Amino acid sequence: MQILNAQQTAAALPYSALVPAIALAAQQLRANEINAPERMVVEIDNASVLLCMPAVADDLSVTKLITVHANNAQHHLPAIQGEVVVFETHTGRRLALLDGPVVSARRTAAVTLLGIQTLLPRKPTSVLLIGTGVQALAHVEALVEYFGISNVWIAARDVAKTQLFCDTLKQRYPQLTAQAISSHQLEVDAPKVDVVIALTTSRTAVIPANIAADTLAIGVGAFKPDMVEFPAQLLTGPHARTVIVDYLSGAKHEAGDLLQAPVDWSQVRELQDVLALPLSSAPVLPVFKTVGRAAWDLAAARVAVASLGLK
């Protein structure tokens, strides 16, 4: 079994291969060719949980184990730690041990890329990211690598921290125009962009309700029932948009903004179905909510195994 650290795991997961791998996994889910049950959540204490996410396909299988310890800063340790075990389905032969947080970050960003590719009727050139965490950084890297994005706006409550984040991006990607904006400004002075992506743990809506009809809004954070990124106006009522999710069953338990709106679940479509039966052309773009699932980890494992020449 090959054991990869964080840097090696990232190198084995190029977005050019990840996006089509996730599209394939979505198609196989629709055909019942992947068994990926809902994640198991085991409470460790009031601030810590253990997550177990298995997925089985004919060629490969994976189990991702993640621990989340919210108070780990006091121990000088990351809050999220974990690994993905990759094995041959029919023999159980272990092939690789991948860095769990890196797999999560990159496959999550790749799902966003697939959503943009599927739901936006043009190649994006400008994006507004709300949030400055690990996922925001992974998404910028993904957008630059996959779409060649050249204009990025970054919004967060802490303007100084947001500007520092933008400065870091400019150092890493000299060709990128990165501009900081306060999240409080978004409702009155949001930039006109192709895509808005929220990557927060907010308890109140952070995506502007008045985004342009041809702007695609994507919610990546808000992974608990009490978290919200989308305003209710985009999800219900006369100005509601079509809602697409990457995992319908998971969204019904985790997508706080959809639960609180509340959305009409009978009208919510799953990404795998949209890939098979694309949406009709419409003047108002849908919204896309992701919650993640183990099948996306399996897709990443396939890419890593191919990159490493392990099969």
Protein Blocks (a to p, Z undefined) as FASTA:
>chain_A
ZZddfklmmmmmcfklmmmmmmmmmmmmmnopaccdddddddfblmbccdddddddfkbc
cdddddddfklmmnopafbgcddddddfklopafbdcdfklmmmmmmmmmmmmmmmmmmg
cdcfbdcdedjbfklmmmmmmmmmmnopabdcdddfblmlmmmmmmmmmmmmmmbccddd
dfklmmmmcccdfbdcdddfbfbdfbdfkbcfklccddfblpbfkbcfbdfklmgcjkbc
cdddfblklmmmmmmmlmmmpccfklpccfklmmmmccdddfbdcddddebjfklmmmmm
mmmmmmnopZZ
